[in-house]
Amino acid sequence: MRSSDRIINEVAQGLRSLENAVAWFSSLEQVDQRAVLHEVVRYAMQAHATVNDARDGLLRSRVKPTMTPAVLIVREPILEQMGKIINLPPGEHVKSFRVLLAAFAVADTRRRETECRGSCSHAWHNLS
């Protein structure tokens, strides 16, 4: 498992703080940041993230609801909005990471508590 995969999933499982992940993300080059944003979106898609997940995640993200990634994440269709978020300019990457990762964390928690409860074989759900 790549370090980025581990960090993303540790945040989703409450094993790492969002702030710690943001510090790691901020230390990356812009090209690597964009790649990580794509990873988070892929994970969110696998977790079947919804706009409701995104709304709950936005509260955790500490991004003002008027910021561009925050405005986009709570609109339908969510996958289209995530595509817009990962294509925002580099100055929006940290806010985008916060919003996307927090939305994924909510969706992944929901999935672990329903579909994966007691019988999960996903490597990324068995980090602890």
Phi and psi restraints in degrees (value plus and minus 20) as a CYANA .aco file:
   2 ARG   PHI     -88.4   -48.4
   2 ARG   PSI     135.8   175.8
   3 SER   PHI     -81.1   -41.1
   3 SER   PSI     -56.8   -16.8
   4 SER   PHI     -84.6   -44.6
   4 SER   PSI     -61.4   -21.4
   5 ASP   PHI     -80.6   -40.6
   5 ASP   PSI     -64.3   -24.3
   6 ARG   PHI     -82.7   -42.7
   6 ARG   PSI     -67.0   -27.0
   7 ILE   PHI     -82.1   -42.1
   7 ILE   PSI     -66.6   -26.6
   8 ILE   PHI     -77.4   -37.4
   8 ILE   PSI     -67.0   -27.0
   9 ASN   PHI     -95.6   -55.6
   9 ASN   PSI     -49.2    -9.2
  10 GLU   PHI     -84.4   -44.4
  10 GLU   PSI     -59.6   -19.6
  11 VAL   PHI     -83.7   -43.7
  11 VAL   PSI     -65.5   -25.5
  12 ALA   PHI     -79.7   -39.7
  12 ALA   PSI     -51.7   -11.7
  13 GLN   PHI    -116.4   -76.4
  13 GLN   PSI     -15.3    24.7
  14 GLY   PHI      55.4    95.4
  14 GLY   PSI      -2.4    37.6
  15 LEU   PHI    -111.6   -71.6
  15 LEU   PSI     -31.4     8.6
  16 ARG   PHI    -164.6  -124.6
  16 ARG   PSI     123.8   163.8
  17 SER   PHI     -97.8   -57.8
  17 SER   PSI     132.9   172.9
  18 LEU   PHI     -80.1   -40.1
  18 LEU   PSI     -58.9   -18.9
  19 GLU   PHI     -82.5   -42.5
  19 GLU   PSI     -60.5   -20.5
  20 ASN   PHI     -83.5   -43.5
  20 ASN   PSI     -63.2   -23.2
  21 ALA   PHI     -85.1   -45.1
  21 ALA   PSI     -58.1   -18.1
  22 VAL   PHI     -85.3   -45.3
  22 VAL   PSI     -59.8   -19.8
  23 ALA   PHI     -82.3   -42.3
  23 ALA   PSI     -63.9   -23.9
  24 TRP   PHI     -81.0   -41.0
  24 TRP   PSI     -68.7   -28.7
  25 PHE   PHI     -79.7   -39.7
  25 PHE   PSI     -62.2   -22.2
  26 SER   PHI     -84.0   -44.0
  26 SER   PSI     -44.2    -4.2
  27 SER   PHI    -101.1   -61.1
  27 SER   PSI     -28.9    11.1
  28 LEU   PHI    -101.0   -61.0
  28 LEU   PSI     135.8   175.8
  29 GLU   PHI     -88.6   -48.6
  29 GLU   PSI     137.6   177.6
  30 GLN   PHI     -76.1   -36.1
  30 GLN   PSI     -61.5   -21.5
  31 VAL   PHI     -84.2   -44.2
  31 VAL   PSI     -57.6   -17.6
  32 ASP   PHI     -92.3   -52.3
  32 ASP   PSI     -56.0   -16.0
  33 GLN   PHI     -80.8   -40.8
  33 GLN   PSI     -64.8   -24.8
  34 ARG   PHI     -82.2   -42.2
  34 ARG   PSI     -60.2   -20.2
  35 ALA   PHI     -82.9   -42.9
  35 ALA   PSI     -60.5   -20.5
  36 VAL   PHI     -86.8   -46.8
  36 VAL   PSI     -59.6   -19.6
  37 LEU   PHI     -78.7   -38.7
  37 LEU   PSI     -61.5   -21.5
  38 HIS   PHI     -81.4   -41.4
  38 HIS   PSI     -61.7   -21.7
  39 GLU   PHI     -80.7   -40.7
  39 GLU   PSI     -65.5   -25.5
  40 VAL   PHI     -82.0   -42.0
  40 VAL   PSI     -60.9   -20.9
  41 VAL   PHI     -83.9   -43.9
  41 VAL   PSI     -61.2   -21.2
  42 ARG   PHI     -80.5   -40.5
  42 ARG   PSI     -63.9   -23.9
  43 TYR   PHI     -83.3   -43.3
  43 TYR   PSI     -61.9   -21.9
  44 ALA   PHI     -82.8   -42.8
  44 ALA   PSI     -58.1   -18.1
  45 MET   PHI     -84.2   -44.2
  45 MET   PSI     -63.4   -23.4
  46 GLN   PHI     -83.2   -43.2
  46 GLN   PSI     -52.5   -12.5
  47 ALA   PHI    -104.0   -64.0
  47 ALA   PSI     -21.2    18.8
  48 HIS   PHI      38.3    78.3
  48 HIS   PSI      31.2    71.2
  49 ALA   PHI     -79.1   -39.1
  49 ALA   PSI     121.6   161.6
  50 THR   PHI    -137.4   -97.4
  50 THR   PSI     149.9   189.9
  51 VAL   PHI     -83.2   -43.2
  51 VAL   PSI     -53.8   -13.8
  52 ASN   PHI     -84.3   -44.3
  52 ASN   PSI     -60.7   -20.7
  53 ASP   PHI     -79.7   -39.7
  53 ASP   PSI     -63.3   -23.3
  54 ALA   PHI     -83.7   -43.7
  54 ALA   PSI     -60.8   -20.8
  55 ARG   PHI     -82.1   -42.1
  55 ARG   PSI     -64.8   -24.8
  56 ASP   PHI     -85.5   -45.5
  56 ASP   PSI     -60.4   -20.4
  57 GLY   PHI     -84.7   -44.7
  57 GLY   PSI     -57.5   -17.5
  58 LEU   PHI     -78.5   -38.5
  58 LEU   PSI     -57.0   -17.0
  59 LEU   PHI     -83.0   -43.0
  59 LEU   PSI     -56.2   -16.2
  60 ARG   PHI     -98.1   -58.1
  60 ARG   PSI     -43.9    -3.9
  61 SER   PHI     -91.5   -51.5
  61 SER   PSI     -42.6    -2.6
  62 ARG   PHI      45.1    85.1
  62 ARG   PSI       6.9    46.9
  63 VAL   PHI    -122.1   -82.1
  63 VAL   PSI     112.9   152.9
  64 LYS   PHI     -79.2   -39.2
  64 LYS   PSI     118.5   158.5
  65 PRO   PHI     -84.8   -44.8
  65 PRO   PSI     -31.4     8.6
  66 THR   PHI    -112.1   -72.1
  66 THR   PSI     -26.3    13.7
  67 MET   PHI     -93.6   -53.6
  67 MET   PSI     127.4   167.4
  68 THR   PHI     -71.5   -31.5
  68 THR   PSI     -70.3   -30.3
  69 PRO   PHI     -81.9   -41.9
  69 PRO   PSI     -53.3   -13.3
  70 ALA   PHI     -90.0   -50.0
  70 ALA   PSI     -60.0   -20.0
  71 VAL   PHI     -84.5   -44.5
  71 VAL   PSI     -61.6   -21.6
  72 LEU   PHI     -90.6   -50.6
  72 LEU   PSI     -61.6   -21.6
  73 ILE   PHI     -84.0   -44.0
  73 ILE   PSI     -42.7    -2.7
  74 VAL   PHI    -117.9   -77.9
  74 VAL   PSI      -4.0    36.0
  75 ARG   PHI    -130.4   -90.4
  75 ARG   PSI     132.3   172.3
  76 GLU   PHI    -111.1   -71.1
  76 GLU   PSI     133.4   173.4
  77 PRO   PHI     -96.4   -56.4
  77 PRO   PSI     115.9   155.9
  78 ILE   PHI     -81.9   -41.9
  78 ILE   PSI     -58.8   -18.8
  79 LEU   PHI     -84.7   -44.7
  79 LEU   PSI     -58.1   -18.1
  80 GLU   PHI     -84.6   -44.6
  80 GLU   PSI     -60.5   -20.5
  81 GLN   PHI     -86.8   -46.8
  81 GLN   PSI     -58.6   -18.6
  82 MET   PHI     -83.2   -43.2
  82 MET   PSI     -58.0   -18.0
  83 GLY   PHI     -80.7   -40.7
  83 GLY   PSI     -59.9   -19.9
  84 LYS   PHI     -86.0   -46.0
  84 LYS   PSI     -60.3   -20.3
  85 ILE   PHI     -83.0   -43.0
  85 ILE   PSI     -65.1   -25.1
  86 ILE   PHI     -90.4   -50.4
  86 ILE   PSI     -33.4     6.6
  87 ASN   PHI    -121.1   -81.1
  87 ASN   PSI     -11.3    28.7
  88 LEU   PHI     -87.7   -47.7
  88 LEU   PSI     139.5   179.5
  89 PRO   PHI     -83.3   -43.3
  89 PRO   PSI     138.9   178.9
  90 PRO   PHI     -72.0   -32.0
  90 PRO   PSI     -51.6   -11.6
  91 GLY   PHI     -83.7   -43.7
  91 GLY   PSI     -35.0     5.0
  92 GLU   PHI    -121.5   -81.5
  92 GLU   PSI     -22.0    18.0
  93 HIS   PHI     -79.6   -39.6
  93 HIS   PSI     -64.6   -24.6
  94 VAL   PHI     -85.8   -45.8
  94 VAL   PSI     -65.4   -25.4
  95 LYS   PHI     -82.4   -42.4
  95 LYS   PSI     -60.2   -20.2
  96 SER   PHI     -82.4   -42.4
  96 SER   PSI     -63.6   -23.6
  97 PHE   PHI     -80.1   -40.1
  97 PHE   PSI     -66.4   -26.4
  98 ARG   PHI     -77.7   -37.7
  98 ARG   PSI     -68.4   -28.4
  99 VAL   PHI     -86.8   -46.8
  99 VAL   PSI     -68.2   -28.2
 100 LEU   PHI     -85.7   -45.7
 100 LEU   PSI     -63.6   -23.6
 101 LEU   PHI     -86.6   -46.6
 101 LEU   PSI     -60.1   -20.1
 102 ALA   PHI     -86.4   -46.4
 102 ALA   PSI     -59.6   -19.6
 103 ALA   PHI     -84.8   -44.8
 103 ALA   PSI     -63.0   -23.0
 104 PHE   PHI     -81.3   -41.3
 104 PHE   PSI     -63.1   -23.1
 105 ALA   PHI     -78.4   -38.4
 105 ALA   PSI     -61.8   -21.8
 106 VAL   PHI     -86.0   -46.0
 106 VAL   PSI     -66.7   -26.7
 107 ALA   PHI     -83.4   -43.4
 107 ALA   PSI     -61.5   -21.5
 108 ASP   PHI     -88.2   -48.2
 108 ASP   PSI     -58.3   -18.3
 109 THR   PHI     -81.5   -41.5
 109 THR   PSI     -65.2   -25.2
 110 ARG   PHI     -79.2   -39.2
 110 ARG   PSI     -64.7   -24.7
 111 ARG   PHI     -86.2   -46.2
 111 ARG   PSI     -62.7   -22.7
 112 ARG   PHI     -83.3   -43.3
 112 ARG   PSI     -52.3   -12.3
 113 GLU   PHI    -101.6   -61.6
 113 GLU   PSI     -34.9     5.1
 114 THR   PHI    -134.3   -94.3
 114 THR   PSI     -98.7   -58.7
 115 GLU   PHI     -85.3   -45.3
 115 GLU   PSI     -54.3   -14.3
 116 CYS   PHI    -122.5   -82.5
 116 CYS   PSI     -16.0    24.0
 117 ARG   PHI     -81.5   -41.5
 117 ARG   PSI      99.1   139.1
 118 GLY   PHI      57.8    97.8
 118 GLY   PSI     -35.5     4.5
 119 SER   PHI    -156.7  -116.7
 119 SER   PSI       8.8    48.8
 120 CYS   PHI    -102.0   -62.0
 120 CYS   PSI     111.4   151.4
 121 SER   PHI    -134.5   -94.5
 121 SER   PSI     -12.4    27.6
 122 HIS   PHI     -88.1   -48.1
 122 HIS   PSI     103.6   143.6
 123 ALA   PHI     -77.0   -37.0
 123 ALA   PSI     -57.7   -17.7
 124 TRP   PHI     -93.9   -53.9
 124 TRP   PSI     -31.9     8.1
 125 HIS   PHI    -115.5   -75.5
 125 HIS   PSI     -21.6    18.4
 126 ASN   PHI    -142.7  -102.7
 126 ASN   PSI      37.2    77.2
 127 LEU   PHI    -110.1   -70.1
 127 LEU   PSI     -48.6    -8.6
